[in-house]
Amino acid sequence: MIKFNKVFVLDGENFSDFNGLCNEFSNVVLSGKYKWNGSLDAFNDILFGGFGDIEVEEEYTIFWRNSVKSKIDLGYGETIITE
């Protein structure tokens, strides 16, 4: 039996800042069931599974469309913003 990995597609056209990335990730990967707040520790936990539609230790793929746009939008200037 062939088992296919789940596939999630983030699209850089849907956001232009880090907060927008958090929303896109929450909507796509977490299926709106959880809200990722941008914490990298939480991000690590999410990637291991047990949140949204990812089961613990499940294999999956995340594609990032328009990643070149995101690379520009989420560059150094975005990383130094403090709230």
N, C-alpha and C positions, 0 to 999 in steps of 0.2 A: 504494500500500500504506500503510495506517495503522500508524504505530508508536506504541505506548503506552509511557509512562514507567513505570519501576518505582515502586512505592509502598511505603513503609515506615510502619508505624503504631506510634508510642510511646504508651503509656498511663500517665498520671500516677497511676492507681490501683495500678500495679505497683511504685511506689517512693515514698519520702517524704523522701529526702535526696540529696545530690549523688552519693555512692557508689552509691546505688541507681539514679540516672539513668545513671551510667557503665555499670552492669551491664545495664540495659534497652537502652541504645543498642548495647552490644556484642552482645547477644543478637539484637536485631531488625535493626539496620542492618548489622552486621558478621557476622551469622548465626553467631555463636559462633566464627568462624574466627580472630578477633583480639580482644584485650581493650583497650578504650580506658581509659586510666588517669586521665583527667580533664585532661590537658594540653591547653590551648587551641591550642597550636601543632600538636599531633598531630591535634586535632579538625579544624583547617583542612585539614591534609593529607588526612585521611579524606574530607572533603567533596568534594575534588577527584577522588577515585576511586583505584582500584587496590588497595583493601582490601575484604574481605568480598565482598558481591555487587554492588559499584559499580565499574564499569569506568572507566578514565581518561576524563574529560570527558563521561561519560554523563549524560543528563538523568534526573532522578528527583524524587520528591516525598516529603517527610516530613510526615506528619500527627501532631499531638500531641493525643491525646484527653485530656480532663480536665486541660487546661493551666491552668485557674484554680486547681485544687488544687495543681499544681506551682508556680505563681507564689507561693502562700503558703508551701509547704514549702521552696522553694529561695530564699527571700527573703534579706534582709541577714544575718540570723543565721547562715545556712548559708555565706555567702560569706566570713565572717571566721574560720571554723574553720581552725586550723592543726594539722598533724599532726607 
